[in-house]
Amino acid sequence: MVREHFVFQSKYVHDEFVRVFGEKYKFSVNWCGCESPFINNISFRKENSSEKYKCIVPIVDSKSIVKNFKFVVDNIDFIDQNNIEIYSLSEGGERSDKIHYIGRKSKVELMSLYCEMDFMLMPSLFETVGLPIFEFAGTGKPVLVLDKPYISGIDNTIGLPDNIFPFCEDEFYDSIINLTQEYEWHKILPLSSDHRMLKPDWSAMNNFI
């Protein structure tokens, strides 16, 4: 008898597990929830501000193929031309003339940083969850996410809030232009602590307790 019980964050992660290891294991799909930034500290961009947009790219390894920071590097001239400053959590990398490499941050520092940024760009090719996406989304500010199966899997599991915008690579320029021209439309109110995205859901575990 198989006694192992695996817990997956989304149906997509479960399906990938089954594809590799087969269907002989018990499982449940449970959204893990995430922390929310400090709502009282969130600063919102002033409408019609002439200041550059501040965009955080939450990747700590700019050389990782899976994290796909190369996408940012390849498009940095266009990003810069659209009045956007990129802040990366990597210690360093290419195009430091136009990318701010600020290095890893503690959890408290990271949450404070999220409160200061105008939007997030996540170019990863694969994540299991990609917690920074959802932590940042808690601010109510926009998140542009490269549209890959993992994000669709989470959408199918709990749904995405209205400030997370998946995009295809060939739509990136349009997505950036649209965001900067219609920024107010892309943001929502900060999410409360009981929002479905922030709260963990262990209901699927009931059959195994």
C-alpha positions in Angstrom: 0.0 0.0 0.0 1.3 3.5 -0.9 1.3 5.6 2.2 2.9 8.8 0.9 0.6 11.8 0.5 1.8 14.7 -1.6 0.4 18.2 -1.4 0.6 20.4 -4.5 0.0 24.1 -4.8 -1.9 23.8 -8.0 -3.4 21.2 -10.3 -0.7 22.1 -12.9 2.1 21.1 -10.4 0.2 17.9 -9.6 -0.1 17.1 -13.3 3.6 17.6 -13.8 4.4 15.3 -10.9 2.1 12.6 -12.3 3.8 13.0 -15.7 7.2 12.2 -14.1 6.3 9.8 -11.3 3.0 8.3 -12.2 -0.4 8.1 -10.5 0.3 5.7 -7.6 0.5 8.4 -4.9 -2.2 10.0 -2.8 -2.4 13.8 -3.3 -4.3 16.9 -2.5 -4.2 20.3 -4.1 -4.0 23.1 -1.5 -3.3 26.7 -2.2 -0.4 27.8 0.2 -1.4 31.4 0.7 1.1 34.1 1.2 2.1 37.2 3.3 0.8 40.6 2.4 2.9 43.8 2.3 2.3 46.3 5.0 -0.9 48.0 3.8 -0.3 51.2 5.8 3.1 51.7 4.1 2.0 51.3 0.5 2.8 54.3 -1.6 0.8 54.8 -4.7 2.0 56.6 -7.8 0.4 60.0 -8.3 -1.7 60.3 -11.3 0.0 62.1 -14.2 3.3 61.9 -12.4 6.4 62.8 -14.5 8.6 60.5 -12.5 9.8 57.2 -13.9 7.8 54.1 -13.2 9.6 51.8 -10.7 9.4 48.1 -11.7 10.7 45.3 -9.5 11.9 42.1 -11.1 12.0 39.6 -8.2 14.8 37.4 -9.6 17.9 36.8 -7.5 19.9 34.9 -10.1 20.2 36.9 -13.4 22.0 34.0 -15.0 19.2 31.4 -14.5 17.8 30.1 -17.7 14.5 29.1 -16.0 14.1 32.5 -14.4 14.6 34.1 -17.8 16.1 37.4 -16.7 17.6 37.6 -20.2 14.1 38.6 -21.4 14.5 41.8 -19.3 18.0 42.4 -20.7 16.9 41.9 -24.2 14.1 44.4 -23.8 15.7 47.0 -21.5 16.1 49.7 -24.2 12.4 49.6 -24.9 11.6 49.5 -21.2 13.8 52.5 -20.6 12.3 54.4 -23.5 8.9 54.0 -21.9 10.0 55.8 -18.7 10.5 52.7 -16.6 13.3 51.9 -14.2 14.1 48.2 -13.5 15.1 47.0 -10.0 16.5 43.5 -9.8 17.1 41.4 -6.7 20.2 39.9 -8.3 23.7 41.0 -7.1 24.7 41.9 -10.6 24.3 41.2 -14.3 24.2 42.6 -17.8 23.1 46.2 -18.7 23.9 47.7 -15.3 23.8 51.0 -17.1 20.0 50.7 -17.2 19.2 48.1 -14.6 19.5 48.7 -10.8 20.9 45.5 -9.3 20.1 45.9 -5.6 20.7 42.3 -4.4 18.8 40.0 -2.0 16.6 41.5 0.7 15.3 40.3 4.0 11.6 39.5 4.1 10.9 42.8 5.9 13.0 44.8 3.4 11.4 43.0 0.5 7.9 43.8 1.7 8.9 47.5 2.2 10.4 47.5 -1.3 7.1 46.1 -2.8 5.3 49.0 -1.2 7.5 51.5 -3.0 7.4 50.0 -6.5 4.8 50.9 -9.1 4.6 47.4 -10.7 6.2 44.0 -11.0 7.5 42.2 -14.0 7.9 38.4 -13.7 9.5 36.8 -16.9 10.1 33.3 -15.5 9.6 30.3 -17.7 8.5 28.0 -14.8 7.6 28.4 -11.2 5.8 26.1 -8.8 4.0 29.1 -7.2 6.1 32.2 -7.7 5.2 33.7 -4.3 6.6 37.2 -5.1 3.9 37.6 -7.8 1.2 37.1 -5.2 2.9 39.0 -2.3 3.3 42.0 -4.6 -0.3 41.7 -5.9 -1.4 42.2 -2.3 -0.4 45.9 -2.7 -3.1 46.3 -5.4 -0.4 47.4 -7.9 -0.1 45.7 -11.3 1.9 42.6 -12.0 2.9 41.6 -15.6 3.6 37.9 -15.8 5.0 36.0 -18.8 2.1 33.7 -19.6 3.3 30.1 -18.9 1.5 27.0 -17.8 2.3 27.5 -14.1 0.4 30.8 -13.9 -2.6 29.3 -15.8 -2.5 26.4 -13.3 -2.8 28.8 -10.4 -5.6 30.7 -12.2 -7.5 27.4 -12.6 -6.9 26.6 -8.9 -7.9 29.8 -7.1 -8.3 32.4 -9.8 -6.1 35.5 -10.3 -6.9 38.9 -8.9 -7.6 41.7 -11.4 -4.2 43.3 -11.1 -2.3 40.2 -12.4 -1.9 40.4 -16.2 -0.3 37.4 -18.0 1.2 38.4 -21.4 2.8 36.6 -24.3 6.2 37.6 -25.5 5.0 39.0 -28.7 2.5 41.2 -26.8 5.1 42.6 -24.3 5.5 46.0 -26.0 1.8 46.5 -26.2 1.4 45.4 -22.5 4.1 47.9 -21.4 2.6 50.8 -23.4 -0.9 50.0 -22.2 0.3 49.8 -18.5 2.1 53.1 -18.6 -0.7 54.9 -20.5 -3.6 53.4 -18.4 -1.8 52.8 -15.1 -4.8 53.7 -12.9 -6.9 51.1 -14.7 -4.4 48.4 -14.0 -4.3 48.7 -10.2 -6.9 47.7 -7.6 -7.3 48.3 -3.9 -4.9 46.5 -1.6 -6.1 43.0 -0.8 -7.4 42.3 2.7 -5.8 39.5 4.7 -8.8 37.3 4.2 -8.6 37.5 0.4 -8.6 34.0 -1.2 -5.1 34.6 -2.7 -3.5 35.4 0.7 -5.3 32.8 2.8 -4.0 29.2 2.7 -6.7 26.6 1.8 -6.3 23.2 3.4 -9.9 22.1 2.8 -8.7 19.4 0.3 -6.8 17.8 3.2 -10.0 16.9 5.0 -10.2 13.5 3.4 -6.7 12.6 4.7 -7.0 13.8 8.3 
